[in-house]
Amino acid sequence: MRKLLPWFLVALLLEIIVFVLAVRWIGPLWVILLICATTFIGILLVKQQGFRIWMELQEALRYRQPPGNQILDGICVLCGAAFLIFPGFISDVIGFLLILPWTRVYFRRMIYRLLRLLFSKNIFIFHRRW
């Protein structure tokens, strides 16, 4: 967690800088409306893509196929929704990139490579708590 804190602080600082610059360029009312619009559009996209992924997952399971891509797509949409929760332009762009199907393919590949690397190095540790 200590390694992530500086990254969160840098991301927060960048969001504040972009927010202040946007207020100077287009005005505070337009910035608030733009943030509200991106949130609304993001909610609609998350709902639509989440439903689509759920249907693809059910279809894969119905035909007894492993649901690998559907699970990775679900992870991308879930992370994209988390980015869209935070008000800010940089996080909204990242969130939309994770949610849109034609850009999600690249993130899916990165997540797949990361998971393979973590599993090959036995970094995952499973604990059972009773």
N, C-alpha and C positions, 0 to 999 in steps of 0.2 A: 504494500500500500504506500509505503514511503517513496517508492520509485514513481508511482503514478501521480502523486500530489504536485510535483513541479509541472507536469504536463497539463493537469487540470487548471493550474494557475495561469499558464501560458495561454491555454485555450480561452479562459475567461477574459484575460487581458485583450486578446485579439478580438473577441466578440464585442467588448466595450469600445475598442478603437473603431471597428467597423460601424457600430451603432452610432457613435458620435459623428463620424464622417457622413453617414447616411442622413442624419438629422440636419447637418449643415448643407448638404447638397439638395435634398428634396423636401425638407421640413418635417417637423415632429408629427403632424397629423398623418402625412403620407407614410411615414415609417411605421406608425402604429397600425394603420390600415393594411400595409404590406405584410407585417408580421401576422396579423389576424388572418389575412387571406392565405398565406402560406400554411398556417396552422390548419385552417379549414380544408384546403386542398390536400394537405398531408393526411388528415384524418380520413378523407374519402379514399385516397389512394391506398392507405394501409388496410382499410376495410375491404376494398375491392381485391387487392393482391393477396391479402390473407385468406379470403374466401376462395380465390382461384387456387392457391397453394393447397388449401385443405381439400378441395375437390380432386386435385391431382394426386394428393397423398392417398385418399380413399380409393381412387382408381388403381393406383399402383398396388395397394394392398389387396384389392379385389382380384387382380390378376397375379397375385403372389410374386410381385417383383419387389426388390429392395428399394425403399424410398430414399435413396441417397440425396439426389438433387433437391427433392422436395423439402427435406429436413434442412439442408444448407440454405435453400431459399427462405425457409421459415426463420432461420437464424438471422439472415440479412434483413428481412422485413421487420423482425422484432428489434434489431439494433437500429434500423432506420427510424422506427417509431420512437425509440428512446431519444434519438438525436432531435426529432421534431418536437419533442416535449419542451426542450430548452429553448427559450426565446433568443433568437439570434440568427444572423444571416449565414454565417459559416456552418453552424450546426444544421440549419435547414438545407443547405446545399448538400452536405454529406448525407443527411437523412433521405433526401430525394434520390440521390445516387444509389443508395442502398435499396430503395423501394422500387424504382423503375426497372422493369424486367430486362431491358436491353443493356443497362449498365450493371445490373446485379450479377451478371455472368462473370465479370472480372473479379468481383468481391467473393463470389462463390469459389472461384479457383484459388484465391488467396487463402480463404478459410480452410479449404480442403488441404492445401499444402501445409498450412500451419498445424492442422490436426494430425496429419501424417508424421510431421516432424516431432510433435509432442508425444505421439504414441510410440514412435520408433526409439525415442530416448527414454521411454518409461517415466515421463514427467507426471503423468496423471496418477494420482493416488486415490484410491477409493476407500472410504471409511464407512463402517456400519455403526450406527448408533442405535442402541436398543433402549 
